[in-house]
């Protein structure tokens, strides 16, 4: 059983994960030749279907086994009658419908509530009768899948066509544009490249931060979506598509809405984002939304926000990564609310597995117990030192949380590495405050001026 689980994980990462994502506009430049293999991409859940000679199971890319679907018994009967001793196929688990696009979130619902509405369609062969399948001509692979599945009502072959490069665009228009299918997968007779052709997605997102490339111009935006509990899911950064005019307009707008926060996020240069009040909506186009990479499930940061304390880290959650995000426009007609920038924009496109425990709307907020901010002017620029400690109030509820956290930030715009930071955790308030004092003694030298402070002891006495 461990072997088939490993096979499923490896296939998704090394084979399906190696497909190259392109858009309709790339077809004429990327798709070449008189003979290309086109399959319709199914919006379902990837699984390996494995028959061991006695029973048939499904295993998804996360190693979860499904063996209680009635239709698997029908497939077992068909394979036994055809005298297969073992078989492993790469498949999509999808709804049993022909005239409508199956959607992955509908598939997940059916797994829980209506298993009989599901079927599998195979697009590749991993092994037959204990021997690894030798991948040669993909047309032969499809012919073998058709032979294997011909007597089954539950196991199908994906929609497959052999066409010229010029005809590929016609199939795209029919399958994707008119029939609203998820996309196409294109292979070649002699070239070991596989393309996924999918339409661009556009999402409306809240701007929660920005970095600059000058004193009057934005460089990159930090973007988020609102979940049902009014928490922000940090999902992307975007700099591509920003004209100089838009960069300056965004700076003028966003620089007036800066907020102090215990949360810190840095760009690739390790320059901290300026966090802002979530009041501006922008439209972004994306080639594809990914839910996992070679390291496993992708994580997004979940943040709480209020006008007094700004943004606070809640936890890392299963999420998405945007492939090739491009800024399109400012949406002055949209508001930052749970409708216009709803997280469901993402989950309507891809399925995100929810953990067994989740943050609810009344999950305790963190409480700042110490904060001091110092500045010093050097070479005409302002340097900043920040010492912050807080009690999470979550350690007794969620085992992944420390009881106390300290954050040290050292920002110097004239340094080769402008932003330096350190985070320490502890189960003891006394120890975390002792760590704050150690960092202060090490880093506070002559010339630093205290500009902001908060000490819980001074507030309560």
ZIRAJO-V273939 format. One record per pair of residues at least 12 apart in sequence whose ideal C-beta (glycine too) atoms are under 6 Angstrom apart, sorted by the first residue. I is the first residue (numbers start at 0). J is the second residue. If there is no record, write none. Layout:
BEGIN
I,J  I,J
END
This chain:
BEGIN
3,49  3,58  4,58  4,62  7,47  7,58  7,60  8,60  11,45  11,60  12,293  18,193  18,195  19,194  20,195  20,286  20,287  20,322  21,194  21,196  22,199  23,171  26,167  26,168  30,164  30,167  30,185  31,164  32,164  33,163  34,188  35,164  35,185  35,187  36,137  36,161  36,186  37,160  37,162  37,167  37,170  37,183  37,185  38,122  38,157  38,159  38,184  39,158  39,174  39,180  40,181  40,182  40,183  40,184  41,91  41,93  41,120  42,101  42,102  42,103  42,181  43,91  43,92  43,93  43,101  43,106  44,59  44,92  44,106  45,60  46,59  46,90  46,92  47,87  48,88  48,90  48,119  49,87  50,78  50,86  51,85  52,84  52,85  54,75  55,71  55,74  55,75  68,114  70,153  73,153  74,151  74,153  74,154  77,150  77,151  84,128  85,128  85,129  86,127  87,125  87,126  88,121  88,124  89,122  89,123  90,119  90,121  91,120  92,117  92,119  93,106  94,116  95,116  95,118  100,179  100,180  103,350  104,350  107,350  118,153  119,154  120,155  120,157  121,144  121,156  122,157  124,140  137,186  141,159  144,156  171,183  182,195  182,196  182,197  183,196  199,284  200,285  201,282  201,284  202,283  202,344  203,280  203,282  203,330  203,333  203,339  203,340  204,222  204,283  204,340  205,223  205,277  205,335  205,340  206,220  206,279  206,281  207,221  207,223  207,277  208,221  208,272  208,273  208,274  209,253  209,273  210,266  210,270  210,272  215,247  215,250  216,246  216,247  216,250  217,246  217,249  217,250  218,238  219,236  219,238  219,266  220,237  221,236  221,272  222,235  224,340  224,342  225,337  225,340  226,342  228,360  230,301  230,303  231,302  231,304  232,299  232,301  232,342  233,299  233,300  234,299  235,321  235,324  237,283  237,324  237,326  239,325  240,325  240,326  241,326  253,275  256,275  256,276  257,273  257,275  258,274  258,276  258,309  259,309  260,274  260,309  260,310  261,311  261,387  261,389  262,310  262,311  262,312  265,418  269,416  269,418  270,417  270,418  271,418  274,310  277,335  278,335  280,330  280,333  280,340  281,329  282,327  282,328  282,330  283,324  283,326  284,325  284,327  285,321  285,324  286,322  286,323  287,322  288,319  288,348  288,349  289,320  290,319  290,349  296,317  297,318  297,320  298,315  298,318  299,316  299,318  301,313  301,314  301,316  311,365  313,358  317,351  317,352  319,345  363,392  363,393  365,389  365,391  366,390  367,389  368,388  368,389  368,390  368,455  369,388  369,435  369,454  370,387  370,453  371,386  371,452  372,385  372,450  372,451  373,447  373,449  374,448  374,450  375,446  375,447  378,413  380,412  380,413  382,411  383,410  384,409  385,408  386,407  386,435  386,439  387,406  388,405  388,431  388,435  389,404  390,403  401,424  402,426  403,425  403,428  403,431  404,424  405,423  405,431  405,434  405,435  406,422  407,421  407,438  408,420
END
